[in-house]
Amino acid sequence: MQVQQILSQPARVLTQGQREKYFADGFVCVEDIVPNDTLIELQRVTAEFQDKSRAETTSGDTFDVGSGHCAETPILRRLKSPDIQDDAYWSFSTGLMADIAADLLGPNVVFHHSKLNFKWFEASDTVKWHQDIQFFPHTNYNVLTIGCYLADTDMSNGPLAALKGSHKEDLYDQYDAEGNWTGMLSDEDAAGIDMSRVEYMTGKAGSITIHNARTLHYSPASKNPVPRPLLLNCYTSSDAKPYTAHPQPTRNTYKVVRGEQVIWAEHDPRPCQIPPDWSGGYTSIYAAQAGEN
Ligand SMILES: O=C(O)CCC(=O)C(=O)O
């Protein structure tokens, strides 16, 4: 669906100005949009998972843990696929988040995946500059991720940052010179980014970030003892069809969460880089960026 067609549909949650900003810049931050009772429930469930991760020694299907992770000082980098870990997460994915996705993707929305990323004080948890669509190419670029901060997030605890207008530019190469997938830009490409175009998305717990899958983004390491949990849900328009293996499918992958499935794919002529074949398993962006694969 074209931008003008999407914008001509009545909005469910976002203002017209927020929708226009998303299409102009490739991202938008909306502060304080999640109702308090929903937020409290998500925080409660998340605290339980943080606690459960103490029993893990290595990354697995549920937890992605950083080096130095142990029972006394858990360094949980990611809770994988929260949509299948607890109903509170899936209700959120199919509730407010799906309505917001429909405001930006059009009436027919498909769930792609979810993840819950943490940042911890003094852990080296910078997420380096990258674009998402090379991880999961689709026939068009109506693919986006909505992040919800579960704790207050300011410049000190690793907010998500994005480069204005990058979704309209060419995609970057996310392999290194030896042909290894790194899931990020080379140091040289990253050094060329015009930092005057970068916007940091900060906000209180319950604020959301929305970025298009072509938008260049990163997040700095946290310098604050307050952990930064960011609950991310990714959706596509149902006319955007995947043509590579899903990195981490769950029973909810490709479920229609708004509107209906369509049987005609829309094709965007702009090229997309193809990731490695992950049909046999995927680790995480952290592992790829740290060369752990
Ligand atoms: O957790 C973050 O700050 C960013 C995560 C991200 O960009 C990703 O997982 O693709």
The ligand as a MOL file (V3000), in Angstrom:
LIG
                    3D

  0  0  0     0  0            999 V3000
M  V30 BEGIN CTAB
M  V30 COUNTS 10 9 0 0 0
M  V30 BEGIN ATOM
M  V30 1 O 17.8600 -2.6110 21.9320 0
M  V30 2 C 18.1850 -1.6590 21.2220 0
M  V30 3 O 18.5310 -0.5900 21.6880 0
M  V30 4 C 18.1410 -1.7250 19.7240 0
M  V30 5 C 17.7790 -3.0690 19.2120 0
M  V30 6 C 17.8250 -3.1940 17.7480 0
M  V30 7 O 18.0490 -2.2840 17.0100 0
M  V30 8 C 17.5650 -4.5210 17.2000 0
M  V30 9 O 17.4640 -5.5010 17.9640 0
M  V30 10 O 17.4580 -4.6130 15.9510 0
M  V30 END ATOM
M  V30 BEGIN BOND
M  V30 1 2 1 2
M  V30 2 1 2 3
M  V30 3 1 2 4
M  V30 4 1 4 5
M  V30 5 1 5 6
M  V30 6 2 6 7
M  V30 7 1 6 8
M  V30 8 2 8 9
M  V30 9 1 8 10
M  V30 END BOND
M  V30 END CTAB
M  END
